[in-house]
Amino acid sequence: MDHRARPYRSVLYIPGSKPRAMDKARSLPVDAIIFDLEDAVAIDEKATARALLAETLAAGGYDPRAQIVRINGFDTDWGAQDLDTIATISPQAILLPKVNSAADIEALATRLDARAETAQTTIWAMMETPLGIMNAAQIAAAPRMAGFVMGTNDLAKDLGTRQHADREPLLTALQLCLLAARAHGLVCVDGVYNAFKDEDGLGRECRQGRDMGFDGKTLIHPAQVATANAAFAPSAKEIDLASRQIEAFDAATAAGQGVAVLDGRIVENLHVESARATLAKAAAISKLEQA
């Protein structure tokens, strides 16, 4: 299954306990929403939040945005009840926090398999622990897996790193997860940028994530959406180059040649594959924005 067929440029966290925020999210130009029952919900609001979220998602109005529910872990007092409540509305995807191994995903998959309502529900994993990073390849190959979400704040805490604008202390972990995700055809979205009023800093980190290969970025505030959408979409220059690469290669192939030359550079089949992916992504974004 190609889980990357739709855009995930902007993935916004919305607390499951905040009805006004959830209502506003219906009109935001985000590609995906993570409805959060974990970190964003206080302990004494857990029960109310899960009931409210189930009712809100059942009412709908979020299409064409992808809808992902982050439950609490099953090692807490709330995880099992979160899943029991949310499962009744056939969620698109469940995001499991603090995944350490494939066994964590397999346990969730078993619970989903036991319910008719969740036959089509996919699983996403929060990659935010050192053990989880070390087991990324096995986690990516687990049942129902569709995507990784980088939990860079928790990971930095566990590693004891200092904050760097270039995120050098986290690069190994980020790249390991990207490698695992790509090996198994998963979506992989970057961690949050905490200073939501710092648009320049957000832009730099989005561009870094896009250059690395991430599909998009998780966000903590609606003000960050436009920057992420722009950074993770193909630029007009990239779209033009992709179109001309395909044209040049097709012409070369028709002439019996295996490669083409465009703007003084060789164009081989691998470049054409990337070019077609760029155009497909641009088309998917256009379709999503017009929906």
C-alpha positions in Angstrom: 0.0 0.0 0.0 1.3 3.5 -0.9 0.7 5.4 2.3 2.5 8.4 0.7 0.0 8.9 -2.1 -1.6 11.9 -0.3 0.2 15.0 1.1 1.3 15.3 4.7 3.0 18.7 4.5 1.3 20.1 7.6 0.2 17.8 10.5 -1.4 19.9 13.3 -1.8 18.7 16.8 -5.3 19.5 18.3 -6.1 18.8 21.9 -9.1 16.4 22.2 -10.3 18.3 25.2 -10.7 21.7 23.3 -14.0 21.8 21.4 -13.3 25.3 19.9 -9.9 24.2 18.6 -11.4 21.1 17.1 -14.2 23.1 15.4 -11.7 25.6 14.0 -9.6 22.8 12.6 -12.4 22.0 10.2 -11.6 25.2 8.2 -7.8 25.2 8.5 -5.7 24.4 5.3 -3.8 21.5 6.9 -3.1 18.2 5.3 -3.6 16.2 8.4 -4.7 16.6 12.0 -3.5 14.7 15.1 -6.3 14.7 17.6 -4.4 14.4 20.8 -5.6 12.5 23.9 -2.1 12.1 25.4 0.2 15.0 26.3 -2.2 17.8 25.4 -4.9 16.6 27.8 -4.7 16.9 31.6 -5.2 13.8 33.7 -8.5 15.0 35.1 -9.8 15.7 31.6 -8.9 12.3 30.0 -12.4 10.7 30.3 -14.2 13.8 29.1 -11.8 14.4 26.2 -12.1 10.9 24.8 -15.9 11.0 24.8 -15.9 14.5 23.3 -13.4 13.5 20.6 -15.5 10.4 19.6 -18.6 12.6 19.3 -16.7 15.3 17.3 -15.2 12.9 14.8 -18.5 11.1 14.4 -20.0 14.5 13.4 -17.4 14.8 10.7 -16.5 17.9 8.6 -12.8 17.3 8.5 -12.4 15.8 5.0 -10.2 15.9 3.0 -7.8 16.2 5.9 -6.2 13.0 7.2 -7.4 12.3 10.7 -5.2 10.6 13.2 -6.0 10.0 16.9 -3.1 9.9 19.4 -4.2 7.7 22.3 -2.4 7.2 25.6 -0.1 4.3 25.9 -1.4 0.9 27.1 1.0 1.1 30.0 -1.1 4.0 31.4 -4.6 4.1 33.1 -6.2 5.6 30.0 -4.9 3.9 26.9 -7.2 0.9 26.7 -10.3 3.1 27.3 -9.1 5.6 24.8 -9.1 2.9 22.1 -12.4 1.3 23.2 -14.1 4.7 22.9 -12.4 5.9 19.7 -12.8 2.5 18.0 -16.6 3.0 17.9 -16.3 5.7 15.2 -14.0 3.7 12.9 -10.9 6.0 13.1 -8.7 6.5 10.1 -5.6 6.0 12.1 -4.4 5.5 15.6 -1.1 7.1 16.7 0.7 5.2 19.5 3.0 7.2 21.7 6.5 6.1 22.9 6.8 3.1 20.7 9.8 1.0 21.7 9.5 -2.1 19.6 7.4 -3.9 17.0 5.7 -5.7 19.8 4.0 -2.5 20.9 2.6 -2.1 17.4 1.6 -5.8 17.2 -0.3 -5.5 20.5 -2.3 -2.5 19.1 -2.9 -4.3 15.8 -4.3 -7.3 17.7 -6.7 -5.1 19.5 -7.8 -3.5 16.2 -8.1 -6.9 14.5 -10.6 -7.9 17.2 -13.1 -5.2 16.1 -15.1 -5.0 12.9 -15.2 -1.2 13.2 -11.4 -0.8 12.9 -10.9 -3.1 9.9 -9.4 -0.3 7.9 -7.7 1.6 10.7 -4.0 2.1 10.2 -1.3 2.6 12.9 1.2 5.4 13.2 4.1 5.3 15.7 5.5 8.1 17.8 9.3 7.7 17.4 10.5 9.5 20.5 12.5 7.0 22.6 16.1 5.8 22.2 15.0 2.2 22.1 12.3 3.0 19.5 14.9 4.7 17.3 17.2 1.7 17.5 14.2 -0.6 16.5 12.9 1.7 13.8 13.2 -0.9 11.0 11.3 -3.6 12.8 8.6 -1.1 13.9 8.2 0.1 10.3 7.6 -3.5 9.2 4.9 -4.2 11.8 1.2 -4.9 11.0 -1.0 -2.0 9.8 1.9 0.5 10.0 1.3 3.7 7.9 3.6 6.4 9.3 6.2 7.6 11.7 5.8 10.9 13.7 9.1 12.2 15.2 8.8 13.1 18.8 11.9 15.3 18.9 11.1 16.9 22.3 10.9 13.7 24.2 13.8 12.2 22.3 16.0 15.2 23.1 15.1 14.9 26.7 16.0 11.3 26.9 19.3 11.8 25.0 20.2 14.8 27.2 21.0 16.9 24.1 21.5 20.7 24.0 19.3 22.7 21.7 21.0 23.5 18.4 19.4 25.5 15.5 20.8 22.9 13.1 19.6 20.0 15.2 22.9 18.2 14.8 22.5 16.2 18.0 19.3 14.6 16.6 20.3 14.0 13.0 21.3 10.4 13.4 17.9 9.5 15.0 16.0 11.5 12.3 17.9 9.8 9.5 17.5 6.3 11.0 13.7 6.8 11.1 13.6 8.1 7.6 15.6 5.1 6.3 13.2 2.7 8.0 10.1 4.5 6.8 11.3 4.6 3.2 12.4 1.0 3.3 8.8 0.0 4.1 6.8 2.7 2.2 5.7 4.7 5.3 5.0 8.4 5.7 7.5 10.1 8.0 6.8 13.5 9.4 9.2 15.7 11.3 9.0 16.9 14.9 7.5 20.1 16.1 9.1 23.5 16.2 8.4 24.9 19.7 8.8 28.7 19.1 5.5 29.1 17.2 6.0 32.9 16.8 9.4 32.5 15.2 8.5 32.1 11.6 12.0 32.4 10.3 13.2 29.6 12.6 10.3 27.5 11.6 11.1 28.1 7.9 14.7 27.0 8.4 13.7 23.8 10.2 11.0 23.0 7.6 13.5 23.4 4.8 16.0 21.2 6.6 13.4 18.6 7.1 12.3 18.8 3.5 15.9 18.5 2.3 16.4 15.4 4.5 13.4 13.8 2.9 10.5 14.2 5.4 7.0 14.3 4.0 6.0 17.1 6.3 6.1 18.6 9.8 4.1 18.3 12.9 2.8 21.6 14.1 1.6 23.0 17.5 -0.2 26.2 16.2 -2.3 27.1 13.2 0.1 30.1 12.6 2.7 27.5 11.5 0.6 25.9 8.7 1.3 28.2 5.8 5.1 27.9 6.3 5.0 24.1 6.4 2.7 23.9 3.4 5.0 26.0 1.4 8.2 24.3 2.5 7.1 20.8 1.8 5.4 21.4 -1.6 7.3 21.3 -4.9 8.3 24.8 -5.9 7.4 26.2 -9.3 11.0 25.8 -10.4 11.0 22.1 -9.3 7.7 21.5 -11.2 9.1 23.1 -14.3 12.3 21.1 -14.2 10.4 17.9 -13.6 8.3 18.5 -16.6 11.3 19.3 -18.8 13.2 16.3 -17.6 10.4 13.9 -18.6 10.0 15.6 -22.0 13.7 15.4 -22.6 14.0 11.8 -21.6 10.9 10.8 -23.6 12.4 12.5 -26.7 15.8 10.7 -26.1 14.0 7.3 -25.7 12.1 7.9 -28.9 15.4 8.5 -30.6 16.8 5.2 -29.3 19.0 6.7 -26.6 19.2 5.6 -23.0 19.9 9.0 -21.4 19.0 12.6 -22.2 20.9 15.9 -21.6 19.0 18.9 -20.2 20.6 22.1 -19.1 24.0 20.5 -19.3 23.1 17.6 -17.0 22.5 14.0 -17.7 18.9 12.8 -17.3 18.5 9.1 -16.6 15.6 6.9 -15.7 16.1 7.5 -12.0 15.8 11.3 -12.5 12.6 10.7 -14.5 11.2 8.6 -11.6 11.9 11.5 -9.2 10.4 13.9 -11.7 7.2 11.9 -12.0 7.0 11.8 -8.2 7.3 15.5 -8.0 4.5 16.1 -10.5 2.3 13.5 -8.7 2.9 15.3 -5.4 2.0 18.7 -6.9 -1.1 17.2 -8.4 -2.1 15.6 -5.1 -1.6 18.9 -3.3 -3.7 20.8 -5.9 -6.5 18.2 -5.6 -6.5 18.4 -1.8 -6.6 22.2 -1.8 -9.5 22.3 -4.2 -11.5 19.8 -2.2 
